[in-house]
Amino acid sequence: MSAVSPQGLAERPAPSEIGSDLGGRGRGGRTDQAFRLLALLAGLSILAILALIAFSTIQKGWPAFSKLGTDYFFGTQWKPRSGQFGILPLVYGTFVVAAIAVVFAIPVSLGIAMFMTEVVPRRFRFGAITIVDLLAAVPSVVFGLWGIRILAPKLDHIFGNGFFRFLGDIPIVGNLFGDSSGRGFMTAGIVVALMITPIITSVTREVFATVPRNDKEGALALGATRWEMIRGVVLPHSSGGITGAVMLGLGRALGETIAVALLIGANPQISANLLGTGETIPAQIARQLSEANGLFRSALIGLGFVLFIITIAVNVTARRLVVVMDRRLKGA
């Protein structure tokens, strides 16, 4: 074995210098730099697209904003033929339909997700997941046609002979469940609930699957029943993900258009009657934009900007809620 002189050791580059040389001038370094640049451009492109959407809708809707002023944002009458463009009835209808949909969808979605992750045998799990996921691929117009042809007449009979007949005379409850024609907030909300259930279910199922197996088996080994294990281990561990799934479904419900346009009744109003007719922002835009012009068209495009802001606010709130729930889970 030949000896190595001190001069030879001094001439060797340090390992950090070798890595720096490869990262800066090597092929791998150039590839990493290109990837970082591509990822940066992709992220900036999303922001640019959002900024362009906001700018274009503001520009097209500015005549309505400038001419109507606060009456546009806080007015309670949406009557285009009379020149009244108060958007509060449309905002109200949008949130009412979305709230009804979320209230109906949450327990069903959580139940399906728990069934597929904790109850159904493994050999049947793939088929159950596939069926639920296929529901998300059904076009909204199909749900709308089913709702208007089959569901609405049945709900008209149920609401008229059930809710209104027995609850109509109760002071407060009677205002919530008044007279109905089968089309209105409740019918649209139920159909939208069917549409967002696969979305919430899919996200929640993936969240449930991340619960450590040792934690679940440990709870069962200590004598907990399956329900106690789900309540004490699965649900607390998944609270942040469930919150994000629900907010994602809420965002989807706020933007639903065709099915709601077919079922809600096209009557912009602020009413406590959940069985009555109403209107939402997306449905009004889809219904009137092709025939509108002048100030009416500007007001409709302004509605698009308002809906854009609402959906952005919902997504930001969802992110914040997920972070808060995760902190509470970790005890931070």
Legacy VTK file of the C-alpha trace (Angstrom):
# vtk DataFile Version 3.0
C-alpha trace
ASCII
DATASET POLYDATA
POINTS 332 float
0.000 0.000 0.000
1.477 3.309 -1.036
1.671 6.181 1.375
-0.173 9.372 0.777
1.731 12.573 1.271
0.335 15.531 3.172
0.476 17.509 -0.057
-1.850 14.995 -1.727
-4.333 15.236 1.115
-4.306 19.014 0.954
-5.050 18.994 -2.752
-8.199 16.900 -2.439
-11.463 18.902 -2.481
-13.669 18.702 0.580
-16.923 16.637 0.311
-18.996 19.807 0.700
-17.153 21.355 -2.227
-17.843 18.254 -4.336
-21.574 18.424 -3.566
-21.598 22.155 -4.206
-19.876 21.660 -7.535
-22.324 18.969 -8.602
-25.326 20.974 -7.404
-24.167 24.127 -9.133
-22.693 22.897 -12.415
-23.681 19.256 -12.703
-26.530 17.872 -14.726
-28.531 17.160 -11.578
-28.097 20.721 -10.382
-29.376 22.150 -13.648
-32.336 19.778 -13.535
-33.199 20.849 -9.985
-32.979 24.508 -10.927
-35.218 23.938 -13.944
-37.724 22.066 -11.791
-37.782 24.838 -9.178
-38.290 27.425 -11.884
-41.101 25.386 -13.459
-42.804 24.933 -10.087
-42.489 28.659 -9.381
-43.996 29.541 -12.752
-46.859 27.103 -12.161
-47.620 28.692 -8.808
-47.412 32.216 -10.186
-49.619 31.264 -13.145
-52.431 30.323 -10.756
-52.166 33.687 -9.044
-52.039 35.423 -12.419
-55.169 33.599 -13.611
-57.046 34.511 -10.435
-55.938 38.133 -10.782
-57.077 38.241 -14.417
-60.449 36.738 -13.519
-60.933 39.321 -10.791
-59.794 42.172 -13.044
-62.007 41.189 -15.983
-65.128 40.694 -13.855
-64.557 43.987 -12.051
-64.054 45.759 -15.370
-67.214 44.319 -16.913
-69.246 44.819 -13.762
-67.966 48.305 -12.992
-70.891 50.130 -14.669
-73.260 48.440 -12.227
-70.952 49.041 -9.269
-70.488 52.719 -10.060
-74.064 53.514 -11.029
-75.908 51.538 -8.356
-73.384 51.979 -5.543
-74.376 50.460 -2.215
-77.858 49.667 -3.520
-76.267 46.933 -5.593
-74.574 45.186 -2.663
-77.189 45.843 0.038
-80.428 46.144 -1.916
-83.193 43.644 -1.170
-84.977 43.801 -4.532
-83.708 42.046 -7.649
-86.141 43.111 -10.371
-84.274 43.729 -13.642
-87.396 44.902 -15.488
-87.837 47.655 -12.920
-84.163 48.556 -12.876
-83.664 47.201 -9.343
-80.491 45.187 -8.880
-80.120 44.469 -5.182
-78.149 41.248 -4.843
-78.963 40.333 -1.218
-81.826 37.957 -2.182
-79.458 36.082 -4.492
-76.684 35.914 -1.905
-79.224 34.764 0.667
-80.550 32.025 -1.609
-77.037 30.851 -2.427
-76.109 30.412 1.228
-79.442 28.842 2.195
-79.222 26.164 -0.503
-75.580 25.471 0.340
-76.345 25.264 4.079
-79.220 22.832 3.524
-77.010 20.713 1.285
-74.175 20.588 3.832
-76.537 19.753 6.717
-77.941 16.782 4.802
-74.615 15.687 3.318
-72.417 15.676 6.446
-74.009 12.776 8.381
-74.501 10.695 5.241
-70.932 11.279 4.062
-69.405 10.514 7.460
-71.513 7.375 7.753
-70.485 6.117 4.326
-66.816 6.891 4.988
-66.905 5.073 8.337
-68.675 2.119 6.764
-66.099 1.797 3.990
-63.078 2.121 6.283
-64.195 0.377 9.472
-67.077 -1.980 8.689
-67.198 -3.275 5.111
-65.044 -6.391 4.451
-61.850 -5.705 2.552
-62.926 -7.755 -0.487
-66.018 -5.563 -0.972
-64.302 -2.257 -0.200
-63.072 -1.536 -3.733
-66.550 -1.973 -5.222
-68.136 0.300 -2.616
-65.505 2.988 -3.180
-65.960 2.778 -6.950
-69.730 3.202 -6.711
-69.423 6.271 -4.495
-66.759 7.819 -6.719
-68.904 7.257 -9.810
-71.621 9.447 -8.290
-69.238 12.399 -8.513
-68.987 11.859 -12.273
-72.738 12.159 -12.905
-73.484 15.468 -14.696
-75.370 18.028 -12.656
-78.066 18.333 -15.302
-78.943 14.665 -14.724
-79.471 15.364 -11.035
-81.533 18.390 -11.975
-83.776 16.471 -14.371
-84.257 13.699 -11.825
-85.095 16.274 -9.207
-87.624 18.179 -11.293
-89.352 15.121 -12.753
-89.349 12.672 -9.854
-88.263 14.269 -6.588
-90.094 17.618 -6.756
-93.624 16.149 -7.231
-93.075 13.723 -4.341
-91.699 16.430 -2.077
-94.633 18.678 -3.008
-96.979 15.998 -1.689
-94.858 15.424 1.425
-94.399 19.108 2.198
-98.013 20.022 1.510
-99.622 17.173 3.442
-96.934 16.802 6.071
-94.830 19.773 7.123
-97.252 22.541 6.227
-100.307 20.709 7.476
-98.956 19.813 10.910
-96.325 22.516 11.460
-97.836 25.493 9.686
-99.693 26.804 12.750
-96.648 26.716 15.039
-95.384 30.320 15.342
-91.661 29.925 14.625
-91.515 26.491 13.010
-94.418 27.389 10.765
-92.378 30.213 9.256
-89.566 27.792 8.369
-91.866 25.162 6.866
-94.569 27.111 5.095
-96.440 26.529 1.871
-94.562 24.775 -0.926
-94.908 23.988 -4.610
-92.241 21.287 -4.630
-89.636 23.681 -5.993
-87.641 25.850 -3.665
-84.727 26.046 -1.277
-85.294 22.625 0.295
-85.648 20.687 -2.945
-82.582 22.342 -4.456
-80.643 21.772 -1.227
-81.490 18.062 -1.123
-80.356 17.533 -4.709
-77.141 19.495 -4.137
-76.554 17.369 -1.022
-76.602 14.278 -3.231
-74.075 15.933 -5.516
-71.581 16.916 -2.816
-71.873 13.691 -0.797
-69.323 11.811 -2.965
-66.836 14.671 -2.606
-67.059 14.849 1.183
-67.101 11.054 1.420
-63.976 10.594 -0.704
-61.925 13.139 1.248
-63.176 11.907 4.611
-62.463 8.287 3.678
-58.863 9.141 2.853
-58.549 11.011 6.148
-59.924 8.048 8.109
-57.412 5.791 6.365
-54.518 7.844 7.809
-55.432 7.030 11.427
-52.585 4.882 12.839
-53.586 1.252 13.068
-51.772 0.869 16.389
-53.968 3.554 17.960
-57.155 1.791 16.888
-55.944 -1.644 17.934
-54.723 -0.226 21.238
-58.181 1.192 21.999
-59.821 -2.125 21.156
-57.273 -4.006 23.266
-58.142 -1.827 26.253
-61.755 -2.970 26.017
-63.320 -0.214 23.907
-66.161 -1.141 21.576
-65.855 -0.371 17.891
-68.005 2.731 18.263
-65.986 3.906 21.274
-62.817 3.387 19.262
-64.243 5.443 16.373
-65.458 8.182 18.717
-62.318 8.332 20.814
-59.587 7.678 18.236
-60.739 8.015 14.625
-62.872 11.154 14.875
-60.453 13.243 16.995
-57.530 12.288 14.767
-59.523 13.166 11.630
-61.209 16.364 12.816
-59.031 18.668 10.717
-59.484 16.615 7.562
-63.235 16.357 8.115
-63.431 20.137 8.451
-61.554 20.570 5.188
-63.815 18.042 3.433
-66.960 19.820 4.615
-65.650 23.202 3.503
-64.734 21.720 0.136
-68.281 20.431 -0.221
-69.608 23.839 0.825
-67.569 25.520 -1.892
-68.952 23.057 -4.431
-72.509 23.690 -3.228
-72.125 27.469 -3.472
-71.191 27.245 -7.134
-73.751 24.689 -8.313
-75.735 26.046 -11.253
-77.870 23.877 -13.544
-79.509 21.608 -10.990
-80.353 24.565 -8.755
-81.657 26.600 -11.697
-84.115 23.803 -12.496
-85.328 23.310 -8.936
-85.260 26.542 -6.938
-88.151 28.363 -8.585
-86.463 31.513 -9.957
-88.041 33.889 -7.442
-85.418 36.152 -5.813
-86.584 36.846 -2.281
-85.435 36.782 1.318
-87.839 34.430 3.039
-87.658 32.315 6.179
-89.739 29.640 4.456
-87.241 26.892 3.570
-89.876 25.214 1.403
-90.540 28.359 -0.634
-89.059 29.469 -3.914
-85.931 31.558 -4.269
-82.896 32.148 -6.465
-79.111 31.810 -6.274
-76.262 33.721 -7.878
-75.102 30.938 -10.256
-78.659 30.086 -11.308
-79.492 33.722 -12.085
-76.333 34.151 -14.153
-76.993 30.974 -16.146
-80.616 31.893 -16.649
-80.251 35.511 -17.783
-76.740 36.230 -19.077
-77.311 35.148 -22.684
-80.222 37.582 -23.112
-79.035 40.470 -20.939
-77.453 43.693 -22.139
-76.469 47.084 -20.826
-76.728 47.621 -17.089
-78.425 44.249 -16.577
-75.495 42.409 -18.155
-73.048 44.409 -16.078
-75.002 43.544 -12.925
-74.876 39.837 -13.800
-71.128 39.940 -14.370
-70.836 41.738 -11.048
-72.639 38.761 -9.516
-69.854 36.592 -10.885
-67.299 38.724 -9.081
-69.271 38.490 -5.831
-69.470 34.694 -6.146
-65.744 34.618 -6.883
-65.018 36.508 -3.662
-67.354 34.245 -1.684
-65.659 31.071 -2.907
-62.208 32.503 -2.199
-63.337 33.421 1.324
-64.719 29.904 1.864
-61.437 28.314 0.777
-59.355 30.634 2.958
-61.645 29.899 5.903
-61.300 26.179 5.236
-57.515 26.406 5.332
-57.652 28.359 8.572
-60.065 25.917 10.190
-57.920 22.929 9.231
-54.864 24.562 10.803
-56.788 25.400 13.986
-58.192 21.880 14.258
-54.763 20.326 13.750
-53.304 22.549 16.477
-56.024 21.537 18.889
-55.439 17.879 18.052
-51.713 18.173 18.728
-52.278 20.230 21.859
-50.360 23.234 20.537
LINES 1 333
332 0 1 2 3 4 5 6 7 8 9 10 11 12 13 14 15 16 17 18 19 20 21 22 23 24 25 26 27 28 29 30 31 32 33 34 35 36 37 38 39 40 41 42 43 44 45 46 47 48 49 50 51 52 53 54 55 56 57 58 59 60 61 62 63 64 65 66 67 68 69 70 71 72 73 74 75 76 77 78 79 80 81 82 83 84 85 86 87 88 89 90 91 92 93 94 95 96 97 98 99 100 101 102 103 104 105 106 107 108 109 110 111 112 113 114 115 116 117 118 119 120 121 122 123 124 125 126 127 128 129 130 131 132 133 134 135 136 137 138 139 140 141 142 143 144 145 146 147 148 149 150 151 152 153 154 155 156 157 158 159 160 161 162 163 164 165 166 167 168 169 170 171 172 173 174 175 176 177 178 179 180 181 182 183 184 185 186 187 188 189 190 191 192 193 194 195 196 197 198 199 200 201 202 203 204 205 206 207 208 209 210 211 212 213 214 215 216 217 218 219 220 221 222 223 224 225 226 227 228 229 230 231 232 233 234 235 236 237 238 239 240 241 242 243 244 245 246 247 248 249 250 251 252 253 254 255 256 257 258 259 260 261 262 263 264 265 266 267 268 269 270 271 272 273 274 275 276 277 278 279 280 281 282 283 284 285 286 287 288 289 290 291 292 293 294 295 296 297 298 299 300 301 302 303 304 305 306 307 308 309 310 311 312 313 314 315 316 317 318 319 320 321 322 323 324 325 326 327 328 329 330 331
